[in-house]
Amino acid sequence: MKIGDTEMKKQALGNLYNVLVEYKRFVKLIIKIGDIVNVVVQFLDSSDIEIHREASNIVNLISGFYLYKGFLVKAGIIGPLVCILETGNDLGK
């Protein structure tokens, strides 16, 4: 995904997470937009640990809403989650 440099990606994901934590109603908005969720899910495959962590935080927040779990599946969350489980350490599992 070509979205700026690594630092811009980290900052964008961090800011998105902070907004979603503060204003939970915006979770519904990013679900409706859809492309944002797809991009966040793609960032789970990032080799940069900070980008990976920020994307994981956002996915974790979205998955806390039962109604939106299906949107994560449609965005392709299963593949990256399997990779995380296979390659993660015991703490991450």
C-alpha positions as CSV (number, residue, x, y, z in Angstrom):
1,M,0.0,0.0,0.0
2,K,1.5,3.3,-1.1
3,I,0.5,5.8,1.5
4,G,3.3,8.1,2.3
5,D,6.4,7.0,4.2
6,T,6.5,4.8,7.2
7,E,6.4,7.7,9.7
8,M,3.2,9.1,8.0
9,K,1.6,5.7,8.2
10,K,2.4,5.3,11.9
11,Q,1.0,8.8,12.6
12,A,-2.1,8.3,10.6
13,L,-2.9,5.0,12.2
14,G,-2.2,6.4,15.7
15,N,-4.4,9.4,15.1
16,L,-7.2,7.2,13.7
17,Y,-7.0,5.0,16.8
18,N,-7.1,8.0,19.2
19,V,-10.2,9.4,17.4
20,L,-11.9,6.0,17.5
21,V,-11.2,5.6,21.2
22,E,-12.5,9.0,22.1
23,Y,-15.5,9.0,19.7
24,K,-16.7,5.4,19.4
25,R,-19.5,6.5,17.1
26,F,-16.9,7.1,14.4
27,V,-16.3,3.3,14.2
28,K,-19.7,3.1,12.4
29,L,-18.5,5.8,10.0
30,I,-15.2,4.0,9.0
31,I,-17.2,0.8,8.5
32,K,-19.5,2.6,6.1
33,I,-16.6,4.0,4.2
34,G,-15.1,0.5,4.0
35,D,-11.9,1.4,2.3
36,I,-10.4,2.5,5.6
37,V,-11.0,-0.9,7.1
38,N,-9.4,-2.6,4.1
39,V,-6.3,-0.4,4.4
40,V,-6.0,-1.0,8.2
41,V,-6.3,-4.8,7.6
42,Q,-3.6,-4.6,4.9
43,F,-1.3,-2.9,7.4
44,L,-1.5,-6.0,9.6
45,D,0.9,-7.5,7.0
46,S,3.4,-4.7,7.5
47,S,7.0,-5.7,8.5
48,D,7.2,-2.5,10.6
49,I,6.3,-3.5,14.1
50,E,4.8,0.0,15.0
51,I,2.6,0.0,12.0
52,H,1.5,-3.5,12.8
53,R,0.8,-2.6,16.4
54,E,-1.3,0.5,15.5
55,A,-3.3,-1.5,12.9
56,S,-3.8,-4.2,15.5
57,N,-5.1,-1.7,18.0
58,I,-7.7,-0.4,15.5
59,V,-8.8,-3.9,14.5
60,N,-9.1,-4.8,18.2
61,L,-11.3,-1.7,18.8
62,I,-13.5,-2.5,15.8
63,S,-13.9,-6.2,16.8
64,G,-15.3,-5.0,20.1
65,F,-18.5,-4.1,18.3
66,Y,-20.3,-7.4,17.5
67,L,-22.1,-5.9,14.5
68,Y,-18.9,-5.0,12.8
69,K,-17.0,-8.3,13.0
70,G,-18.4,-9.4,9.6
71,F,-17.0,-6.3,8.0
72,L,-13.5,-7.3,9.3
73,V,-14.0,-10.7,7.7
74,K,-15.0,-9.1,4.4
75,A,-11.9,-6.9,4.6
76,G,-9.8,-10.0,4.7
77,I,-8.8,-10.1,8.3
78,I,-8.6,-13.9,8.5
79,G,-5.3,-14.3,6.6
80,P,-3.3,-11.7,8.5
81,L,-4.7,-13.1,11.8
82,V,-3.6,-16.6,10.9
83,C,-0.1,-15.3,10.1
84,I,0.0,-13.4,13.4
85,L,-0.9,-16.5,15.3
86,E,1.6,-18.6,13.4
87,T,4.5,-16.2,13.8
88,G,3.7,-14.4,17.1
89,N,5.4,-15.0,20.4
90,D,3.6,-16.7,23.3
91,L,2.5,-13.3,24.7
92,G,0.9,-12.4,21.3
93,K,-0.8,-15.7,21.1
